[in-house]
Amino acid sequence: MLYSTSEANPLSIVQSNSPKRRPTEENYGVWQTAYRYFNERLFGGGLPDCVITNTRRRRTLGYFRSRAFADKGGAIAHEISINPTHAALDGDFDALSTLVHEMAHLWREEFGPANRNGRKGSRGYHDRVWGRKMEEIGLMPSATGRPDGRKTGFQMSHYIIDGGPFDLVCRELLISDFVITWADNPAHLTAMSAASGDAPEAAPEPQATTRARFTCHQCNQKAWAKFSAKLICGECRIPLIAT
């Protein structure tokens, strides 16, 4: 079989191909947009860009890994990974809070003071420096995800401080046109949980606060509230639907 060599640039083959959807670009583009938004609004734009990935680690909502990637020129980048099951089960608001949780780890690595050993802390450890930054940006560290949890340790969640910086800036983001486009397929999750009694790879417990974006399907007016809220459009006088 003969193959044409008329294309001087091999990339022109994929660049000229324009499918209706580009799931990889859409998926990671959304997370990159969210990262840069929260970087500007909560970290003063000071965090360097990182490599954002998805993980299916069991019982893991997300993680930060210092200096995880390197290019062929020797440049180094940190990694933040988010579980797509988390986004599917808990909604955009909680998934975005996990992104910011991991961004606080990145801030700790880049700008936090060294400890007594001259290091930034043990890998995976949530220390007081990280915890104070979390509170400053509106996320309360908690091992249980509730007010009764300890604030430092290796296994650490958080809950969103009502009216705090994250709460306010995330609300602004979610009443815009932003949406996490791709997450775990609900049919896939159902099939996995039914097979041999197996749970999905990451079955995170819901966060203490779960929010949703509501939309009027007549005038497209948007509002942001808890999933249990009953909202009515002031213009069209019809219920707003969680989207």
N, C-alpha and C positions, 0 to 999 in steps of 0.2 A: 504494500500500500504506500502511495506517495503522499507526502504532506506538503502543502504550499509553504513557501518561505517568502511570500510577497510582503508580509507584514514585517517591517523593520523593527518595530517595537512590540514585543510579546504582550505588553500590558494593553495595547490597543484592542486586543480581542475582548477583554473583560470591560474595558472602558466604553467600548461601543455598544455593549450589551446593556439594555435598559429595561430590566424587569419592572413589573408594576410595583413590587415591594422589595425592599432591601432590608431584611430582618436584622442582620448584623449591624449595619449602619444605624438603623432606627433604634435598636436596643441600646447600644453603647453611646450613641449620640445623645440620648435622653439623659443618661447618667452623667455624661460629661457636662451637659448644660446645667444640671442640678448642682454638680460639684462647683462649677465656676460661679453660679448664683450664690450659693451658701458661702463660698470663699469670700466673695465681695461683701455680703451682708453681715456675716458673723465673724470673719477672720481678717477683715480689712484688706482683702486681696493679697495677703502675704504668703499663702501656701503655694508651693510649686505644684504644677500639674503632676499627676501620677498616672499609672496604668490602672484602669478600672476593669475588673473582671466579674464574672458570675461564678459562684461556688455552689456545690450540692453537698457540702459536708453535713453529715448528720448532726442535728441539733445546733447548727451554727447559723445565726442570722447574717453575719458578716464578719470580716476580719481585716486587720491592717498588717502588712508585712513590710518591714523596713528594707530598702535597697534590694527589692526583689527582682528587678529587671535591669538589664544592661544592653545597650545597643553595640553594634560592631565597632563603633568609634570610641567606646569606653564610657559613654554617658550612663548615669545611674538614675533609676526612678523607683519610687516606692510603689506598692500595690495596695489598692483597696478592693475588696471583693464583697459582693452582695448576693444573698441567696434568692433566686427567683421564686422559690416557694413562699418565702416571707412576703414578697410583694403580692403574690396571688391570694394568700390567706388573710393577711392583715391590712392590706390596702396601702395606697401611696403615702399617706401621712406617716405611718409607722415605719415603712421602708426608708423614707427619706430621713427620718430621725436616726436610723441605723447608719446611713451614709454619713451623717454629721458626727455621730459617735466615733466612727472610724477616722473622720477628718480630725477630730480632737487628738487621736493617737498620732496622726501625722504631724500636727502642730507640736505635740510633746517631743517628737523625735527631732524636729527641725529647730525649735525655739525654746523648749523647756530646759531648765538648768540641769546640770549633771548631778548625780547623787554622790554619796560619800566615796564610792568606788570609781568615780570619774565616768560613769556610764549614765545612760538615759533610763535605766531600769531593765528588769528581766523581760524577755520576750513574752508577750501575752499578759503581763502584769498591769493592773489598773492602779496607779499610785495616787497620792494626794495632789500632786501637780496636775496630772490629767484630770482628776476629779474637780479641782477648783475651776479649771477651764471649762469643763462640762457645765457646771453650775452657772458660770458667767454667760454662756451662750444659751442657757435655758433648758438644759437636760440634766436631770438629777440622777447621779449614779446610784444604783441599787442592785444588790445581788438577786433580789426577788422581783424587781420591776415594780415594787411598791414602796411606800414610805418606811416600812419596817426593815428594809434590807440594809446590810452593811455597804459602805461606800468604796471600799478598796478590796482588791483580791484578784485572783486569776479568772474566776467565773463571774462576770459582771454584766448586768443589763442596765436599764435606766427607765425613767418615766419622764414624760414631758411636763414641764412646769407651765401651768395655765397662765397665759398672759406674759410669759417670758419671751426673750428674743427669738428663739427658734419658733415658738408658737406663732408669733406675729408674722415673721418673714415667710414661714412656710404657708401660712394662711394666704398671704398675698400671692404666692406662687400657684397655689392650688385653685384659686378663683380666676386665674388667667387660663390660657389655652394649654398649659403644661399638663401632661399626663404620662405616666409610665406605660409605654406602649406595649411592651412584651413582658410576660411573666409566665410562670408554670401553667401549662394547660390543665384546666380543671378536670377534664376527662382522664388525663394521665394520672392526676393525684388520686382520683376515685378508683381507678384500676389498680394502682399500686397498693392502696390501703386495703382493697378487697382480696388481693392475691396472698394467700397463705397467712393472712392476718398481719401482713407487713404494713408498717406505717411508711409514709413518704420519707425520703432521705432527710429532709429537714422539716420537722413538724414543730415549728416554734410556738411557744405559748403567746397568746395575744398580749400586747402591751396594755398598760393601765388605761391609756387614752387612745381611742381609735376614731379618726375623723374621716369625713367623706366630702366630696364636692357634689353639690346639688345643682341641677340645671332645669330651667323652664324650657320645654320643648316647643313653645310657640315663639317667644322672643329671644331665647338663648341667654337670658339673664342667669348669672351664676351666684351661688352662695356657698359658704363653707361651714359645716357644723358636724356634730357627732352623728353616727349612722342612725341613731334612734330618733333624731330630730324630725318633727313634722313641719315642713316649711311650705308656704304658699307664696306665689309670685304676686307682688303688689300691683302689677300692671294687668296681668292676664287673669288673675284670680283663680289659678289652677295650682295643684300641688307641684312642688319641685321634686324631681326624680334624682336619686343618688346615681352618680356616674363615675 
